[in-house]
């Protein structure tokens, strides 16, 4: 493969037969120029066709140091996950990081309304996001807010093997936020986000949404459900009201056993 253009030390445009491709790899473009050959062993990612075109557009548009820090963040994330991320991450996350840096330099900060939920639901990804904003500060002297760690966490989560669509992940997280707010308003208690009971509730709501309308195995018998209804009347009523709102807004239906579980979590918060 011969180099057509050097974007930066870690990204070059090459010819491979009759095709042009973007090759990514640590040091692949270092001290290289047009027409130089590249070592195939240094290639970590090779982008072809549509992805190649999108990545070229991005590399022409953003500063090279933005791409370099993004590539380092992606490599770190893959090490932490012990898995290779979907190749779309190079375009989507890099574009987001570059825009976030640009916004921050211009004094524009976007609040992430799902920050609290993301911290709990995607804790591993959020930890990588925190590492990323610290890394960006060290490398570029740009201090991104914690909200950006949460945005990055969503991209990382959806780009993991078998990850969900980004829009669906945001939708589900937003629904969980609405349910939590509904519970807070109903029981009128101040909830500490670091409270283990609160974190368990958030996680349970996530799993409940994921398996909504797919109940085949009953894990609570009728006697246990009735006991929860009697003993924790208020908490169960709150769970019922929340489920009713969920059904009206999103067409999601939960059976009594799920409401009983949620009532238990609400009761622990109270």
N, C-alpha and C positions, 0 to 999 in steps of 0.2 A: 504493500500500500504506500502511495506517495501522498505527501501533504499538499493540499490545495491552499489552505489558509491556517495560520496559527491564531486561535482565539486567545489562549493564555497557556500557562504551563501545564494545565490539566485537560485542555480541550483543543482538538484540532479537526479541521475538515479534510477528509482524505478521499482519494479515488480507490474504489475497489471494483476492478473490472470496468464496467460501463457506468457504475453507480457512484454517486458522491454520498458519503456517510460522515456523521459526526462520531469521532472516537473520543472516549473519556478514559482517563487513566492518570495516576499520580506521576507527574513529571514527563508526561508523554510529549509535551510541546516545548520542554526546556531546551534552550539553545538550538531550536529547530527553525527552519525557514521553508518557504515554498519549494517543492520538488524533492525535499529530503524524504528518505524512506523512514518508516517508523517500525519499531520493534513490536510485533504482534503480541508478545508476552506482556507488554505494558498496557494493553487494552483491557479495561475492566468492563466497559459498556460500549456498545456499538449501536447507534441509532440510524434507522433506515426510513425511507419514504416519508410519510406524514410527520412522524415524530422527529425525524432529522430536520425537516423544514421548520417546524415549530421551534426546535432548540436553536437552530441557526438564527432565526429572528430574535430570539431571546438574547443570545450571546452578542448579537450586533447592538442590541438596545441597552443592555445593562452594563455597568462597570465590571471589569474582569474580577476585581476583588470581591464583589458580591457573589459571583459564581463560585469562586474559590472557597469562601467560607461556607456557602451552602453545600458544596460537595463534601467538605470536611464534616459538616453536621449530618449529612446523609450516611457517610461512612461510619460515624460514631453510632448513629441509630441502628444501623445494620449489625454492628458489633454487639450492641446491647440486646437486640432482639434475637440475635443468633440466626438471622434469616435475611435473604435478599428482598428488598422492597421493590414494588412495581416500578418499572422504568419511568412511568409518568411522573414520579416524584421529582425527577430532575428538572422538569419544566414547571410543575405546579408549585412546589415548595420554593424553588429558586426565584420564581416570579414573585411569590408572596414576600419572601424575605427582602428582596431588592426594593419592592414597593414600600414595605414597612420601614426600611432604613431611610428611604427618601422622605416618607411622611414625617418620621421622627426628626430628621434634619430640618424640616420646615415647621416644626412645632405642632404637628397635627397628630393627635392621639385618638385612637378608636377604642372605645370600651367594648370588652367582650362580655355580653350579657350572660353567657353560659359558663363564665369562669369557674364559679363554685362547683357546678355540676361536672365540668370537665376534670377538675382536680381529683374528683372521686371516681368518676366512671373510667377515666383513661389516665390513671395515676402514673403508669410507667412511661407513657408517651409525654405526659406533662413534665415529668422529671427530666426527660431528654430536652424538652422545650426550654426549661430553666437552664440546663447546661448550655443550650444553644445561645440564649441571650447573653449569658456570661462570656461565652466564646467570642461572640460578635463584639462585645465591649472590649475584650482584650486585643482583638485583631484590628478593629476599625475605630475604636474609641467612640462607639455609638451605644448609648444605653437604651435599649428597648424596654418597654413596660412589661409587667408580668402577663398582661392580657395577650401579648404576642406569643408567649410560651403556650398559652391555651390554643390559639389559632394554629400554631405549628403542630400541637398534639393531635388536632383533628386530621390534618393532612397525613401525619405519620400513621395514625390509626387506620385510615381508609386505604393506605398504600401497603399495609402489611399483607402477607399471603392470606387469601380468603377475606380480605377486608371488604366492608360495605361501601356503597356509593356515598360520596361526601354529603350530597344533599339529604339523603335518607338518614345519615348519622346526625346531621344538624337538626333535622326534623324530630328525630327521636329524642335527642337531648333537650330540645325546646319543649317538647311535650312533658318530659320529666320535670323540667323547671316549672311549668304551669301547674303540674300536680302538687309539687312541693309547696308552691305558693298558696294553692288552694287549702292544703292541710294546715299551713301556718295561720291562715286567716280563720279557719274553722275552730281550731283548738286554742287559738290566742296565746301561744307560748313563744318565748324567745328561744330560738334554736341556735346552738353553737355549732358552726360548720365542722369543727374538729371532734364533735361528739361522735363516739363510735356508733351509737344508736341511730343517729342521723345518717351516717355514712352507709350503714346497713340498709336503711330505708331506701336511699337513693339507688343503691345497687340492686335491691330487690325490685324496685319499680322498672329498672332497665331490663332485668330478666323477664319480668312479667309482660312488658311490652313486646319483647322478642318472641315470646311464646303465646301471645294473645290469639284467641280463636283456634288454638291447636291442642286443646286438652284431651288427652286420651287416658292418661294414668291419674287416678285420684290418690293424692297423698294425704288428704285429711278426710276421715270418715264423717258421716252426718252428725254423730253424737258429739264429736270434737268441735265441729262448726257451731252447733247449737250452744255448746258450753261457752265458746268465745263470744257469741252474740249476747248471751245473758250476762256474762261476767264483765265484758268490756263494751257495754251498750253504746256509749258515746263514740268511742274509737271506731266501732263497726259502722255506726251511722255516718260518720265522716267518710269512711271508705266507700260506703254505698253512694253518697252524694258525689264524691269524686268520680266514681265509676260511671255514674249517670251523665255527668258533664263530659266525660271522655267519650262516651257513646254518642252523645249529641254532636260533638265537634268533629270527631274523627271516625265514628263508626266502629270503634273498638269495643269488644264485649268481653267482660271478665265473669267467670262463674263464681259461685259463693265461696268456694275454697280459696280462691285468690284473694277475695275481699277479707276473708278471715285472717290470712297471713298478713295482709297489709294492716289490718286492725291491730294485730299483735305488735307490729313495728311502731304504729302510732302510739299505742299504749306505753311502750317503752320510752318514747319521747316525753310523754306526759308525766 
